Amino acid sequence: MSIPRYSKQHLLLATCIGAVLGYGASSSLTDKETEPAKTVVATASAEPSIEQIRKDLSTRFIDDPRSFGEKLGDFVADNSHPHTIAIACKVIADLAENPDTLTNQELALLYRNQTNPEFKRVLAQALSLRGDNSLLEQQVSEAQVGLNSDNPAERQKALVELGKTHYAGAANAIAPLVQDEDTSVKLDALLALRATGNESHIHYVENLLNHPDPSVSWLANDVINNLQNLSSRARTKLNSADIAAELPPLAQPSS
């Protein structure tokens, strides 16, 4: 007797949720050990438990023939807590190499229907892993607007977001800002370039090796040491490690 497609998806989701369980336990253990008992009790009363959220996601796959993407989208829409986004991002990362369960079309649809920037980035990164950089290009296009701001803090914010993509297309937008007149912006540009660039971007940094600010010259040297090991094709599409590196933490600080 054949197993219905949605039942297979449910079993796969159970595996993903099990992985999230370990992910959540390791990321939240320190907080539980160090927070005072009163803080833990207050947080538990104010926030839904991770276990409740996991169960909510898992039960959506029982006897429901809708696609994986539809159910995941509803789960995120119905649960606004940051834990929800962290779990959903981890599930997307776990399924990035499984287009039969979560198709490219579903990734794109989820992306269009979401507003959370971290979830949108992970969806774009998963599609890039499969060879389609269209959503990451959108991410870069939207974030780089902030690079032209007169406010250094806005330029820094845009650099941080672009750095999280781990995408060489973002490095092209980041690279000119290593020459920014503001030292803090310059340093953030170097950090973002280290996270996104490859050997083709080294020439943007070489003239900073003798910069009078030792923090700039040291970081410029570190960027070059990192990028010289990456061919010009590196980071032109993402891999699983790139996605995992920027997953939002499951344990969120209490407000």
C-alpha positions, 0 to 999 in steps of 0.5 A, a space after each residue: 500500500 503506497 503512502 500518500 505524499 503528504 504523509 511522507 512530508 509529515 515524516 520528513 517534517 518530524 525529522 526536521 523538527 527533531 533537528 530543530 529540537 537539538 538546535 534549540 536545546 544547544 542555543 538556549 542551554 546557557 540562558 537557562 543555566 544563568 538566568 535567575 529563576 524569576 526571569 525564567 518564570 516571567 519569560 515562560 508566562 509571557 512567551 509561548 514555549 518552543 515546544 508549543 511552537 514545534 507542536 503547532 508546526 508539526 500538527 499542520 502536516 497531519 492529514 493535510 494534503 496542502 503543499 509543504 510551502 503552504 503549511 509553512 507559510 500559514 504557520 509563520 503567518 499565525 505565529 508572530 513570535 521570534 521563535 517561530 521565525 527561527 524554527 521556520 528558518 531552520 526548517 528551510 535550511 534543512 530542506 534547501 537541498 530537497 527541492 522535491 519536498 519544498 520546490 523552487 516555486 514554493 520558496 519564491 511564493 513564501 518569499 513574496 508573502 513574507 515581511 520578516 527580513 531574516 526569513 526572506 534572506 534564508 529563503 533567498 539563500 536556499 534558492 541560491 543554493 539551487 542555482 537561482 540567485 534572483 531573490 538574492 539579487 533582490 535582497 542586494 538591490 533593496 539593502 544597497 539603497 542604505 549605502 548611499 545614506 548621508 547617515 553613517 549608521 544607516 550605511 553600517 546597517 546596510 553593510 551588516 545586512 549585505 554581509 549576512 547574504 554571504 553572496 558575491 553579488 553583494 560584495 560588488 555593492 559593498 566594496 566601494 565603501 571600504 574607502 568610506 571616510 567614516 572609520 566605523 563604516 570602513 571597518 564594517 565594509 571590510 567585515 562585510 566584504 570578508 563575508 561575501 567576497 572572493 579573490 576578484 575583490 582583493 584589489 579594493 582592499 590592497 591600498 588599506 594595508 598601510 592605513 594609518 589606523 592599525 585597526 583598518 590595516 590589520 582588518 584589511 590584511 585579514 580580509 585579503 588572507 581570507 579572500 585569496 583562498 577563494 576563486 572568482 567563482 566562489 560565493 556566486 551561489 551559496 552552500 549549506 554552510 553559508 545559510 547555517 552561518 546566519 540562521 537567527 538564534 532560537 533562544 531570544 532575549 526577553 524584553 
